[in-house]
Amino acid sequence: MQVALIQQHYHGSKEETIAHTVTQIQAAANHGASLVVLQELHQTEYFCQSEDTKFFAYANSFKKDVAFWSQIAKKHNIVLVTSLFEKRTAGLYHNTAVVFEKDGSIAGKYRKMHIPDDPGFYEKFYFTPGDLGFEPIQTSVGKLGILICWDQWYPEAARIMTLKGAEVLIYPTAIGWFEEDSKEEKQRQLDAWITIQRSHAIANAIPVISCNRVGFESDASGVMKGTKFWGHSFICGTQGELLAHAKSEEDTILYANISHTRTKEVRDIWPFLRDRRIEAYKCLLKRYCDDR
């Protein structure tokens, strides 16, 4: 199947950003993509750079947003992976990926499990940890293992999705540099981000789609200068090979062809799942194995 991810910057308002996204989705559909992936919190700026209760208002439109993207998926006959700010009730919000089937129906959703709390990424202020677990979402293009941004650093999440039958791992993402970081530190961070996700592909013999934001966004509170999201979205195959890789500065659509049969071929020659010693992994259920 042909897949497409849309890497873009924030266009100054929700309306302008969505308009640009819709144009890109149409282009991807016209190109033949059957699966389209959008980046983390793609409708607005990345508001988690500061802690401000005014941003909870963004979640008030969740139901309308779901209805809108449902129509877009149906119009273009695509499976669409979105990333939305979900309000369940006052004081209870999630960072949620909603997946739409080609007919516009909701195939499923995933609520972000691992929530960061770092300078410029104050997500614990906004998001309750997910309560839906690591459950792949069945679609007409295969079983999708949706994870979100900070989840990408955890091999446990990728492994569980794989063990539950996911045929591709998908990471909507918002990650970038602080301008005050050195050139060397920026490169180390980028290399680590790409390497960990390619490693998930290799360890699980599963394709990975990682869709990141791009462009500089200032901190609305004025406490920090802001974040330059580094782009570099990519799609890799079951042996970690890069099938498509975006640059760090530009809005773009990345395309790649993914074959589910390739997963079987690779697992037949590299049977990592066969040789797992599950009886020896109990320590993984502990925070840290410091008891003897």
PyMOL commands that set and color helices and strands:
alter all, ss='L'
color gray80, all
select helices_A, chain A and resi 14-31+47-49+53-76+123-125+149-153+155-163+183-204+260-269+278-280+282-285
alter helices_A, ss='H'
color red, helices_A
select strands_A, chain A and resi 2-7+35-38+79-89+92-100+106-111+117-118+121-122+137-139+142-146+168-173+176-177+208-212+214-218+226-230+234-236+242-245+252-257
alter strands_A, ss='S'
color yellow, strands_A
deselect
rebuild
show_as cartoon
